[in-house]
Amino acid sequence: MMSTTTTSVKCPICDQPAVPAYKPFCSSRHRDRDLLQWLGEGYRIPGRAISQTGLDSAEDAD
């Protein structure tokens, strides 16, 4: 007989069990909160600075 394992998904914001309608979140409030983090660049990964010179130069317009 094959064993089945159940993985319970938890809300990444509050660690409560996820609700199927809002998976992986527990509520629409937490889903919206996560979306606002993305839109507000709250999940940025630091990287090296990009030089602004030459980005809009005519040489690149080929």
N, C-alpha and C positions, 0 to 999 in steps of 0.2 A: 504494500500500500504506500502511496506517495504522500509525503509529509508536506503540508502547506503552511507557510509562515505568513502571518499578518503583520505588515509594517504600519504602525500608526504614524500618520503625518502630524507634526505639531506646527502650530503657527510660529513663524520666525520672529514675530514681534513679542508675543506674550507666552509662548510655550504651551498654550491650551490646544486641545485636539482640533484639527482642521474640520471645517464643515464642507461637505462636497460641493455645495453651490459656490463657495468662495475659495476653494482649495488653491494654494496651500495655506490660506488664512482662515481664521476662525469667524470673521465677520466682514461685512462690507466696509466698516470703519477702518479696520486694519489693512484691508486691501487698498483702500483709497489713501491711507497714510503712506504705504509703501510707494504708490504711484507718485505722490507728491515728492517723496525723497528722490525718485528718479528724475522727475521734471526739474527739481531744484538743484540738480547735480550733487545731491548728498552722498551718492555712491561713487564719487570720483576716485580714481586710482592715481596717486601721485606719479609723475614722470618728469623727465627733463624738460626744461623750457624750450619752446620753439622760437626761433628768431623771426621777427615780423618783417625784417627787410628782405626784399626780393620775392615775397609771396605774390604780389600783384604786378610784377614787372612785365613789360611788354615782351621780353625774351621768352616767357613761358606761354605766350598766347598763340603759338604755332598751330 
